Amino acid sequence: MKKGKKKFHLAQFLVHGPTYHSIAMWRHPRTDWPDDSWRRPELYQHIAKVCERGLLDMVFFADLNFISDSFKGSLDPALRYATQVPEHDPIPLLAMVSAVTSRIGVGATFSTSYHLPFYAARLWATIDHLTGGRAAWNVVTSLNQNQAANHGQAELDPSELRYEKAHEFIEVCQQLWNSWDEDAVVMDRQNAIFADPSKVRRIEYEGRFYSSRGPLNVVRSPQNGPALIQAGTSPKGMDLAAKYADAVFAINPLAETSAVYYADLKERVAAHGRNPDHCAVLFGAQPIIGRSEAEALEKQDEHNSLVPIEGGMALLSGHLNFDLSNLPPDAKMMDRTEPELQRSRRVYRKDDGESRTLEEVAQRHGESVGLPQFVGTPESVADQLEAFFDEVGGDGFMISPIYCPGAIEEFVDLVVPELQRRGRFRTAYTGTTQRDHLRQTD
Ligand SMILES: Cc1cc2nc3c(=O)[nH]c(=O)nc-3n(C[C@H](O)[C@H](O)[C@H](O)COP(=O)(O)O)c2cc1C
């Protein structure tokens, strides 16, 4: 057993829907759920229990509140190929998965662009109470024109403006969470004092975009609001993460470029006067596990061949807010200069430094949204995760399955014990809250 090496953090990526990063998942022969399972709580409750058995930091639900017509100006490909469509609201599920677990963190995405901060502060403080301090909010600013249109906005705000609003949004939420002191509730039955009025105050926030009078009508929650996650990749997104986030979710297939991203983010965290260890970077990973190397490679081929290229194009067009049907399939993506195409640059480069073509990028997008596939026996997958982790510097991985729930069970039952044997993953939770798990080092 290797001793003294930094341990991983592990989170399980989920969506309240039939497809995750793999758009083939819903029709993969090993996705052996009844057709309506993905709409029912039992599937997610089962997964959360499996992940808690594996001592993972959290189960995490992504969320997109639109059906994309970005590809060819039509909803047809998104609906036909289930390109992260449909997506039911994940927030109610947090309460349902936390009810059948006791330690694992429960996280979900919630956009700052189409809600008011008071509602978000109240919602997330409530979830933090209901989960006993296990809540995590992935703060996103949204990315597609259809989201703006669904919420009554003619145009998607430019990225910079969305982030300026997000800063203020979180600021209001934090002030609302702080509007109740920790010891405000006294519950003095004898003297008929529920809360000490001197320990609850208005916030009187007047900002550029938002105002709120406060106080919140939710008492201070176990983590004083949820743990915060961020997933933006632009410098503005990284700055938002650096200022507030307890964890960052990043997609970066190459260890070399991941290391650059990791160092950059940690520097930004330090520049905000925060401890860089208090913002854990989790890199997306899609494990494909077999009893032998040959079986794993066969599983990879089988899975990847189930991805329709037009589905990959539609999914990528939606994520980029750009109609890729206007480009030739053999376009070299690293040469493209359109501003919308720059956000995914990190997945355009092959290992040898050459550019992928549009068709290659779209295919990979449908397979894994650019997450690297770690293929092999449990020992070999653990080797590959360790090698990536050691080259990049840490802090862990967001694991995404190719079929469900079997691939999650395999990872927990076969790879997690291997990582524990190598001293690279915890053998017990030492804390009780989401933030405790993200900061646990032993
Ligand atoms: C790994 C990753 C996961 C994301 N997950 C979501 C999500 O679940 N829902 C969403 O609306 N946006 C999601 N986003 C979008 C970002 O939060 C952000 O709004 C978008 O990337 C635009 O900001 P950027 O230019 O800083 O990347 C994700 C982005 C990345 C990189």
The ligand as an SDF file (V2000), in Angstrom:
LIG
                    3D

 31 33  0  0  0  0  0  0  0  0999 V2000
  -18.2160   20.8570  -16.2380 C   0  0  0  0  0  0  0  0  0  0  0  0
  -19.3350   21.8080  -16.4850 C   0  0  0  0  0  0  0  0  0  0  0  0
  -20.6100   21.5220  -16.0210 C   0  0  0  0  0  0  0  0  0  0  0  0
  -21.6500   22.4070  -16.2150 C   0  0  0  0  0  0  0  0  0  0  0  0
  -22.8990   22.0890  -15.7670 N   0  0  0  0  0  0  0  0  0  0  0  0
  -23.9210   22.9260  -16.0340 C   0  0  0  0  0  0  0  0  0  0  0  0
  -25.2330   22.5910  -15.6570 C   0  0  0  0  0  0  0  0  0  0  0  0
  -25.4920   21.5410  -15.0770 O   0  0  0  0  0  0  0  0  0  0  0  0
  -26.2110   23.4670  -15.9670 N   0  0  0  0  0  0  0  0  0  0  0  0
  -25.9800   24.6620  -16.6180 C   0  0  0  0  0  0  0  0  0  0  0  0
  -26.9220   25.4240  -16.8310 O   0  0  0  0  0  0  0  0  0  0  0  0
  -24.7380   24.9960  -16.9670 N   0  0  0  0  0  0  0  0  0  0  0  0
  -23.7150   24.1580  -16.6990 C   0  0  0  0  0  0  0  0  0  0  0  0
  -22.4660   24.4970  -17.0970 N   0  0  0  0  0  0  0  0  0  0  0  0
  -22.2730   25.8090  -17.7100 C   0  0  0  0  0  0  0  0  0  0  0  0
  -21.5180   26.7690  -16.8450 C   0  0  0  0  0  0  0  0  0  0  0  0
  -21.9110   26.8680  -15.5480 O   0  0  0  0  0  0  0  0  0  0  0  0
  -21.4590   28.1650  -17.4210 C   0  0  0  0  0  0  0  0  0  0  0  0
  -22.6990   28.7930  -17.3530 O   0  0  0  0  0  0  0  0  0  0  0  0
  -21.0500   28.0930  -18.8210 C   0  0  0  0  0  0  0  0  0  0  0  0
  -19.9560   27.2320  -18.8910 O   0  0  0  0  0  0  0  0  0  0  0  0
  -20.7130   29.4820  -19.3530 C   0  0  0  0  0  0  0  0  0  0  0  0
  -19.7070   30.0360  -18.5970 O   0  0  0  0  0  0  0  0  0  0  0  0
  -18.1890   29.9680  -19.0080 P   0  0  0  0  0  0  0  0  0  0  0  0
  -18.1010   30.7750  -20.2600 O   0  0  0  0  0  0  0  0  0  0  0  0
  -17.4950   30.5540  -17.8370 O   0  0  0  0  0  0  0  0  0  0  0  0
  -17.8480   28.5280  -19.2110 O   0  0  0  0  0  0  0  0  0  0  0  0
  -21.4160   23.6130  -16.9060 C   0  0  0  0  0  0  0  0  0  0  0  0
  -20.1370   23.9030  -17.3740 C   0  0  0  0  0  0  0  0  0  0  0  0
  -19.1000   23.0240  -17.1930 C   0  0  0  0  0  0  0  0  0  0  0  0
  -17.7380   23.3640  -17.6980 C   0  0  0  0  0  0  0  0  0  0  0  0
  1  2  1  0
  2  3  1  0
  2 30  2  0
  3  4  2  0
  4  5  1  0
  4 28  1  0
  5  6  2  0
  6  7  1  0
  6 13  1  0
  7  8  2  0
  7  9  1  0
  9 10  1  0
 10 11  2  0
 10 12  1  0
 12 13  2  0
 13 14  1  0
 14 15  1  0
 14 28  1  0
 15 16  1  0
 16 17  1  0
 16 18  1  0
 18 19  1  0
 18 20  1  0
 20 21  1  0
 20 22  1  0
 22 23  1  0
 23 24  1  0
 24 25  2  0
 24 26  1  0
 24 27  1  0
 28 29  2  0
 29 30  1  0
 30 31  1  0
M  END
$$$$
